[in-house]
Amino acid sequence: MKTIIENGNVVFPEVVKQRQIVIEDGMISYVGDHPKIDENDTIIDAKDKYILPGFIDIHTNGAAGYDVSGGFYDAAKQKFLMDPHLLAKGLTSALDFYLSQGTTKAVFSTIAAPMEQLQASLQFVDQYLRDPSSPLIKDVVAGLYIEGTFMKFEEFRGAQNSEYFFAPTIENFEKLSRASGGRVRVVNVPPEHEEAGLELIKYLCDNNIIAAAGHTGATALQYEAAVQNGLSLAVHFLNGPTGSSTKPFDDGGAVEAVLRAGEVHVELITDGYHVSPPYVLDTIQRKGFRKSIIITDSMFLTGMKGMSDFEMFGIKGRVSDNGEFLQVVGSKNTLFGSILTMDKAFANALTWLTRPMKGIWNAMHPPMDFRTALINTSRMCSQTPARLLGIYRPDERTLNQDLSDYTGSIEVGKKADILIANIAEEKEKYNVEIETVFLRGEKMSRGKVPAGSS
């Protein structure tokens, strides 16, 4: 039995066209016109809707009461718990929530925390994914991301507790990698560690792990040395602690190095608070859509109602007065992750690209037409992150490619990670409503957002 999506506007990597999509055995088996329809096939009419590849969020700490570093958040007790049953409940709720917002792949990011705590948390994720009784939605997990552990400078810590910074050694990395069952996909190694950091970066790249840099006060020369050794990702670029210098000394800072380095991808949090929209468009214009990746950096409070104050590993945070972002208590401009979701991140980027906007480094960003902006926004939310993670397609030189483990675009042979969305312009901005989500070809029920775990 097949599922056939008809009459929808399909967003391909280069064009938007009305096409029929056939889903069979978890895969996209046909894209085109007039597919063969059998009596028992399920037909979905997507007239006036848009068919998108599932969103891929490569940087999220958690959602719906679950945090990959802290565990299950008990709102009544206002603390994190590590009970295995509650952890499973929390991770399942988070994955269900991601799907409800259109995210079909997520990489969970850790913050600075005690080494033993991180090992226990990562070990749980590995056990959950290995457990055959875990639900299908475990397929959303695309790996783990070590963000806070190897930071160096106190002044670039953001909302991280510097008490839990560790030396960037292969031994320390392997402690976390072994606990995770080898599921670490990204590691933040600030280039100011110099030789010690370069050794770890080379080790990561030799083992097909993405070396990233953020929360960094590195000079451009230090950053460029890291790039030469394989570093390829800028952690939440321009957000808070990313060093910059307009002086000629050492060729500038990290910001200047990232903008010059064609090899380096940039993460962009598009909530409008972490980075001002003109800077987002300036960065995209410089780096291009094939090097720009939209992320959420979401925290466990995302999707939870009635939350205000919280604490994580000694750092106190609060929900902003307008309920749209998180702050470190006592520091107006230091943000604490986000409560952004990928559907909202997509909608914001689409809105900004289709409006004339004055830049900071550029005088003006002229508006794109809707379909061009839609293609480019989809690229930043799906195709580009899939390419970075190595889940877009096999090596281009491989003959007779098997795409069954690949995603990030709507293409015959790939996993059917597909969204059906209503996209409408309302009050001079776009709203994206995810109507239907397919994960590996299975139609997923819309998740219920928890009001606070207990």
MARSE-229052 format. One record per residue (C-alpha): residue number from 1; x, y, z; residue in one letter. Coordinates in steps of 0.2 Angstrom, whole numbers, plus 2048, in hexadecimal, padded with zeros to 3 digits. Layout:
BEGIN
{NUM,{X,Y,Z},"A"}
...
This chain:
BEGIN
{1,{800,800,800},"M"}
{2,{806,811,7FB},"K"}
{3,{803,823,801},"T"}
{4,{801,830,7F4},"I"}
{5,{802,842,7F7},"I"}
{6,{7FA,84C,7E8},"E"}
{7,{7F7,85E,7E3},"N"}
{8,{804,865,7EE},"G"}
{9,{812,872,7EA},"N"}
{10,{822,868,7EC},"V"}
{11,{831,871,7F2},"V"}
{12,{840,86A,7E9},"F"}
{13,{852,870,7EB},"P"}
{14,{851,87B,7DC},"E"}
{15,{83E,87D,7D7},"V"}
{16,{82D,87D,7DE},"V"}
{17,{821,872,7D4},"K"}
{18,{810,869,7D6},"Q"}
{19,{814,857,7D6},"R"}
{20,{80D,847,7DD},"Q"}
{21,{818,83E,7EA},"I"}
{22,{816,82B,7ED},"V"}
{23,{81C,824,7FE},"I"}
{24,{81F,811,7FF},"E"}
{25,{828,807,80C},"D"}
{26,{82E,816,815},"G"}
{27,{836,81E,805},"M"}
{28,{832,82A,7F7},"I"}
{29,{82F,81E,7E9},"S"}
{30,{828,82A,7DC},"Y"}
{31,{827,83D,7D9},"V"}
{32,{81E,843,7C9},"G"}
{33,{80D,843,7C1},"D"}
{34,{800,836,7C0},"H"}
{35,{807,828,7CB},"P"}
{36,{7FF,817,7CB},"K"}
{37,{7F1,816,7D8},"I"}
{38,{7EB,806,7DF},"D"}
{39,{7DB,803,7E8},"E"}
{40,{7E3,802,7FA},"N"}
{41,{7EE,811,7F8},"D"}
{42,{7EC,820,804},"T"}
{43,{7E9,831,7FB},"I"}
{44,{7ED,841,803},"I"}
{45,{7E8,851,7FA},"D"}
{46,{7F4,85F,7FD},"A"}
{47,{7EC,86C,7F2},"K"}
{48,{7F2,87E,7F6},"D"}
{49,{7FF,877,802},"K"}
{50,{812,875,801},"Y"}
{51,{81C,865,802},"I"}
{52,{82D,867,80B},"L"}
{53,{83B,85B,810},"P"}
{54,{83B,859,823},"G"}
{55,{844,866,82D},"F"}
{56,{855,861,834},"I"}
{57,{85A,86B,844},"D"}
{58,{86D,867,847},"I"}
{59,{86D,871,857},"H"}
{60,{860,86F,864},"T"}
{61,{862,86B,877},"N"}
{62,{851,865,879},"G"}
{63,{83F,869,87A},"A"}
{64,{82E,864,883},"A"}
{65,{836,862,894},"G"}
{66,{846,857,88E},"Y"}
{67,{858,85D,88E},"D"}
{68,{865,852,887},"V"}
{69,{872,859,895},"S"}
{70,{866,85B,8A3},"G"}
{71,{859,84D,8A0},"G"}
{72,{846,84E,8A4},"F"}
{73,{840,85E,8AC},"Y"}
{74,{834,85D,8BA},"D"}
{75,{82B,86D,8BA},"A"}
{76,{823,86A,8CB},"A"}
{77,{833,867,8D3},"K"}
{78,{83D,873,8C7},"Q"}
{79,{84B,868,8C4},"K"}
{80,{852,85B,8B8},"F"}
{81,{850,848,8BC},"L"}
{82,{85A,83A,8B5},"M"}
{83,{84E,82C,8B8},"D"}
{84,{84E,820,8A8},"P"}
{85,{83B,81F,8A7},"H"}
{86,{839,832,8A7},"L"}
{87,{848,834,89B},"L"}
{88,{840,829,88F},"A"}
{89,{82F,832,891},"K"}
{90,{838,843,88F},"G"}
{91,{842,83E,880},"L"}
{92,{833,837,877},"T"}
{93,{829,846,87B},"S"}
{94,{836,851,874},"A"}
{95,{837,847,864},"L"}
{96,{825,847,862},"D"}
{97,{825,85A,864},"F"}
{98,{833,85C,857},"Y"}
{99,{828,853,84B},"L"}
{100,{819,85E,84E},"S"}
{101,{823,86D,849},"Q"}
{102,{82A,864,839},"G"}
{103,{83B,85F,840},"T"}
{104,{83F,84D,839},"T"}
{105,{851,84D,83E},"K"}
{106,{859,855,84E},"A"}
{107,{86B,855,855},"V"}
{108,{86B,857,868},"F"}
{109,{877,864,86F},"S"}
{110,{87F,863,880},"T"}
{111,{883,871,88B},"I"}
{112,{892,873,898},"A"}
{113,{88E,866,8A6},"A"}
{114,{897,85A,8B1},"P"}
{115,{8A0,84D,8A7},"M"}
{116,{897,83F,8B0},"E"}
{117,{886,847,8AD},"Q"}
{118,{889,848,89A},"L"}
{119,{88F,836,899},"Q"}
{120,{87F,830,8A2},"A"}
{121,{874,83B,897},"S"}
{122,{87D,836,886},"L"}
{123,{87C,823,88C},"Q"}
{124,{86A,825,88E},"F"}
{125,{867,82B,87D},"V"}
{126,{871,81D,876},"D"}
{127,{867,810,880},"Q"}
{128,{857,818,87A},"Y"}
{129,{85C,817,868},"L"}
{130,{861,805,869},"R"}
{131,{852,800,872},"D"}
{132,{847,7F7,866},"P"}
{133,{837,7FB,870},"S"}
{134,{83B,80E,86D},"S"}
{135,{82E,816,862},"P"}
{136,{831,81A,84F},"L"}
{137,{834,82C,853},"I"}
{138,{845,828,85A},"K"}
{139,{84A,829,847},"D"}
{140,{849,83C,84A},"V"}
{141,{85A,83C,854},"V"}
{142,{868,83F,848},"A"}
{143,{876,83F,854},"G"}
{144,{87E,849,863},"L"}
{145,{887,85A,864},"Y"}
{146,{894,85E,871},"I"}
{147,{893,871,873},"E"}
{148,{897,877,884},"G"}
{149,{8A5,86A,88A},"T"}
{150,{8B4,871,882},"F"}
{151,{8B1,884,883},"M"}
{152,{8C0,88E,88A},"K"}
{153,{8BD,8A1,88D},"F"}
{154,{8B1,8A6,89B},"E"}
{155,{8AC,8B6,892},"E"}
{156,{8A5,8AB,883},"F"}
{157,{89C,89F,88E},"R"}
{158,{88A,8A6,88B},"G"}
{159,{87E,89C,895},"A"}
{160,{88B,88E,899},"Q"}
{161,{893,88B,8AA},"N"}
{162,{8A6,88C,8A8},"S"}
{163,{8A8,881,8B7},"E"}
{164,{8A4,873,8AB},"Y"}
{165,{8B1,877,89D},"F"}
{166,{8BD,869,899},"F"}
{167,{8CD,868,88F},"A"}
{168,{8CA,864,87D},"P"}
{169,{8D3,853,87E},"T"}
{170,{8D0,843,874},"I"}
{171,{8CE,83A,884},"E"}
{172,{8C0,846,88A},"N"}
{173,{8B7,845,87A},"F"}
{174,{8B8,832,87A},"E"}
{175,{8B0,831,88B},"K"}
{176,{8A1,83A,883},"L"}
{177,{8A2,830,873},"S"}
{178,{8A2,81F,87B},"R"}
{179,{894,824,887},"A"}
{180,{889,829,877},"S"}
{181,{88D,819,86E},"G"}
{182,{896,822,861},"G"}
{183,{888,82E,85D},"R"}
{184,{891,83F,85E},"V"}
{185,{88F,848,84E},"R"}
{186,{895,859,852},"V"}
{187,{8A2,860,85F},"V"}
{188,{8A5,872,863},"N"}
{189,{8B8,875,865},"V"}
{190,{8BC,888,867},"P"}
{191,{8CC,88C,85D},"P"}
{192,{8D4,896,86B},"E"}
{193,{8DA,885,872},"H"}
{194,{8E7,885,864},"E"}
{195,{8F1,875,863},"E"}
{196,{8E6,86B,86F},"A"}
{197,{8D7,870,866},"G"}
{198,{8DF,86D,855},"L"}
{199,{8E3,85B,85A},"E"}
{200,{8D1,858,85F},"L"}
{201,{8CA,860,84F},"I"}
{202,{8D5,855,844},"K"}
{203,{8D0,845,84E},"Y"}
{204,{8BE,84A,84C},"L"}
{205,{8BF,84C,83A},"C"}
{206,{8C9,83C,838},"D"}
{207,{8BA,833,840},"N"}
{208,{8AD,83C,835},"N"}
{209,{8A7,847,843},"I"}
{210,{8A3,85A,83F},"I"}
{211,{8AF,866,848},"A"}
{212,{8A6,876,84D},"A"}
{213,{8AB,886,855},"A"}
{214,{8A0,892,85F},"G"}
{215,{8A0,89B,870},"H"}
{216,{8B2,8A0,86A},"T"}
{217,{8BD,8AF,86D},"G"}
{218,{8CA,8A8,860},"A"}
{219,{8D3,8B4,855},"T"}
{220,{8D0,8B1,842},"A"}
{221,{8E1,8A9,840},"L"}
{222,{8DD,89D,84E},"Q"}
{223,{8CC,899,846},"Y"}
{224,{8D4,897,834},"E"}
{225,{8E0,88B,83B},"A"}
{226,{8D2,881,842},"A"}
{227,{8C9,882,830},"V"}
{228,{8D9,87C,828},"Q"}
{229,{8D8,86C,834},"N"}
{230,{8C6,868,82F},"G"}
{231,{8BB,874,839},"L"}
{232,{8AB,876,82F},"S"}
{233,{89D,87E,83A},"L"}
{234,{89A,88E,843},"A"}
{235,{890,88B,852},"V"}
{236,{880,897,853},"H"}
{237,{88A,8A4,849},"F"}
{238,{889,8B6,84F},"L"}
{239,{87F,8B1,85F},"N"}
{240,{887,8B9,86E},"G"}
{241,{898,8B2,871},"P"}
{242,{8A0,8B2,860},"T"}
{243,{8B0,8BD,860},"G"}
{244,{8B2,8CA,853},"S"}
{245,{8BF,8D8,850},"S"}
{246,{8C0,8E5,843},"T"}
{247,{8D2,8E8,847},"K"}
{248,{8DF,8E1,83B},"P"}
{249,{8E8,8D7,848},"F"}
{250,{8E8,8C4,846},"D"}
{251,{8DC,8C7,837},"D"}
{252,{8CD,8CB,842},"G"}
{253,{8C3,8BF,84D},"G"}
{254,{8B8,8B0,84B},"A"}
{255,{8AA,8B9,842},"V"}
{256,{8B6,8BF,835},"E"}
{257,{8BE,8AE,832},"A"}
{258,{8AD,8A6,830},"V"}
{259,{8A8,8B2,823},"L"}
{260,{8B8,8B0,819},"R"}
{261,{8B8,89D,81B},"A"}
{262,{8AE,895,80C},"G"}
{263,{8AF,883,814},"E"}
{264,{8A6,889,824},"V"}
{265,{893,886,826},"H"}
{266,{88A,892,832},"V"}
{267,{87C,88F,83E},"E"}
{268,{86F,89D,83F},"L"}
{269,{862,89E,84C},"I"}
{270,{853,8A7,843},"T"}
{271,{848,8AC,852},"D"}
{272,{84C,8BE,84F},"G"}
{273,{854,8C0,861},"Y"}
{274,{864,8B6,860},"H"}
{275,{86A,8BF,850},"V"}
{276,{861,8CE,849},"S"}
{277,{859,8CB,838},"P"}
{278,{864,8D7,82E},"P"}
{279,{874,8CD,834},"Y"}
{280,{86C,8BD,830},"V"}
{281,{869,8C2,81E},"L"}
{282,{87A,8CA,81D},"D"}
{283,{882,8B9,823},"T"}
{284,{877,8AF,816},"I"}
{285,{87C,8BB,808},"Q"}
{286,{88F,8B8,80C},"R"}
{287,{88E,8A6,810},"K"}
{288,{881,8A0,804},"G"}
{289,{872,894,807},"F"}
{290,{87D,885,805},"R"}
{291,{887,88A,814},"K"}
{292,{87A,892,81F},"S"}
{293,{870,886,82B},"I"}
{294,{861,88C,834},"I"}
{295,{860,884,846},"I"}
{296,{856,887,856},"T"}
{297,{862,884,864},"D"}
{298,{852,880,86E},"S"}
{299,{852,87C,880},"M"}
{300,{847,870,88A},"F"}
{301,{83A,87E,88D},"L"}
{302,{835,87F,87B},"T"}
{303,{823,87A,879},"G"}
{304,{820,87A,88C},"M"}
{305,{813,886,893},"K"}
{306,{813,890,8A3},"G"}
{307,{826,890,8A6},"M"}
{308,{82F,89F,8AC},"S"}
{309,{83F,89D,8B6},"D"}
{310,{84B,88E,8B5},"F"}
{311,{85D,889,8B9},"E"}
{312,{869,87D,8B0},"M"}
{313,{87A,878,8B7},"F"}
{314,{87B,888,8C2},"G"}
{315,{875,894,8B5},"I"}
{316,{865,89D,8B8},"K"}
{317,{859,8A1,8A9},"G"}
{318,{848,8A8,8A6},"R"}
{319,{83B,8AA,898},"V"}
{320,{83B,8BB,891},"S"}
{321,{82C,8C6,895},"D"}
{322,{825,8C4,883},"N"}
{323,{827,8B1,885},"G"}
{324,{832,8B0,875},"E"}
{325,{843,8AD,87B},"F"}
{326,{84E,8A8,88A},"L"}
{327,{85A,8B2,894},"Q"}
{328,{867,8AF,8A1},"V"}
{329,{861,8B7,8B1},"V"}
{330,{86A,8C8,8B4},"G"}
{331,{870,8CA,8A2},"S"}
{332,{864,8D2,896},"K"}
{333,{86F,8CD,886},"N"}
{334,{874,8BC,88B},"T"}
{335,{868,8B0,884},"L"}
{336,{865,89E,88A},"F"}
{337,{863,893,87B},"G"}
{338,{851,896,873},"S"}
{339,{83F,891,873},"I"}
{340,{83F,891,860},"L"}
{341,{838,883,855},"T"}
{342,{83D,87F,843},"M"}
{343,{82C,884,83C},"D"}
{344,{82D,895,843},"K"}
{345,{840,896,83F},"A"}
{346,{83B,892,82D},"F"}
{347,{82D,89E,82C},"A"}
{348,{838,8AC,833},"N"}
{349,{845,8A9,826},"A"}
{350,{838,8A8,818},"L"}
{351,{831,8B9,81E},"T"}
{352,{842,8C2,81F},"W"}
{353,{847,8BC,80E},"L"}
{354,{837,8C2,805},"T"}
{355,{838,8D3,80D},"R"}
{356,{844,8E2,808},"P"}
{357,{84F,8E4,817},"M"}
{358,{85E,8F0,81B},"K"}
{359,{86D,8E6,81F},"G"}
{360,{87C,8EA,82B},"I"}
{361,{88A,8E6,820},"W"}
{362,{880,8E7,810},"N"}
{363,{875,8F7,80C},"A"}
{364,{866,8ED,807},"M"}
{365,{85F,8DC,805},"H"}
{366,{852,8DC,7F7},"P"}
{367,{844,8D0,7F9},"P"}
{368,{843,8BF,7F0},"M"}
{369,{834,8B9,7E8},"D"}
{370,{82A,8AC,7F3},"F"}
{371,{82F,89C,7EA},"R"}
{372,{841,8A0,7E9},"T"}
{373,{841,8A5,7FC},"A"}
{374,{838,895,7FF},"L"}
{375,{845,88A,7F6},"I"}
{376,{853,893,7FF},"N"}
{377,{84B,892,810},"T"}
{378,{848,87F,80E},"S"}
{379,{85A,87D,809},"R"}
{380,{860,885,819},"M"}
{381,{854,87A,824},"C"}
{382,{856,869,81B},"S"}
{383,{862,867,80D},"Q"}
{384,{871,870,813},"T"}
{385,{871,869,825},"P"}
{386,{86E,857,81D},"A"}
{387,{87E,85A,812},"R"}
{388,{888,860,821},"L"}
{389,{882,850,82B},"L"}
{390,{886,845,81C},"G"}
{391,{874,83F,81B},"I"}
{392,{86F,848,80B},"Y"}
{393,{876,83B,7FE},"R"}
{394,{885,82F,7FD},"P"}
{395,{896,835,7F5},"D"}
{396,{892,83C,7E4},"E"}
{397,{89F,830,7DC},"R"}
{398,{895,821,7E3},"T"}
{399,{88C,818,7D5},"L"}
{400,{87B,810,7D7},"N"}
{401,{877,81B,7E6},"Q"}
{402,{86C,814,7F3},"D"}
{403,{863,823,7FB},"L"}
{404,{859,819,807},"S"}
{405,{862,820,817},"D"}
{406,{862,832,810},"Y"}
{407,{857,841,812},"T"}
{408,{857,854,810},"G"}
{409,{84D,855,800},"S"}
{410,{83E,84E,7F7},"I"}
{411,{846,841,7EB},"E"}
{412,{842,830,7E5},"V"}
{413,{84B,823,7F0},"G"}
{414,{84D,82D,7FF},"K"}
{415,{845,82B,810},"K"}
{416,{833,832,810},"A"}
{417,{837,840,81D},"D"}
{418,{82A,84C,816},"I"}
{419,{81F,85B,81C},"L"}
{420,{80F,861,816},"I"}
{421,{80D,873,81B},"A"}
{422,{801,882,819},"N"}
{423,{80C,892,815},"I"}
{424,{802,8A2,816},"A"}
{425,{806,8B4,817},"E"}
{426,{7FE,8BC,826},"E"}
{427,{801,8CE,82C},"K"}
{428,{811,8D1,821},"E"}
{429,{819,8C1,827},"K"}
{430,{818,8AE,822},"Y"}
{431,{810,8A1,82D},"N"}
{432,{815,88F,82B},"V"}
{433,{809,882,832},"E"}
{434,{80E,870,831},"I"}
{435,{7FF,866,82D},"E"}
{436,{806,854,82A},"T"}
{437,{817,84C,82E},"V"}
{438,{81E,83C,826},"F"}
{439,{82D,834,82F},"L"}
{440,{834,826,824},"R"}
{441,{824,826,81B},"G"}
{442,{819,824,82B},"E"}
{443,{80C,831,82E},"K"}
{444,{80F,838,83F},"M"}
{445,{802,83E,84B},"S"}
{446,{804,850,850},"R"}
{447,{80C,851,862},"G"}
{448,{804,858,871},"K"}
{449,{80E,866,879},"V"}
{450,{810,863,88B},"P"}
{451,{80B,871,898},"A"}
{452,{81A,86B,8A3},"G"}
{453,{820,85A,8A8},"S"}
{454,{81C,853,8B9},"S"}
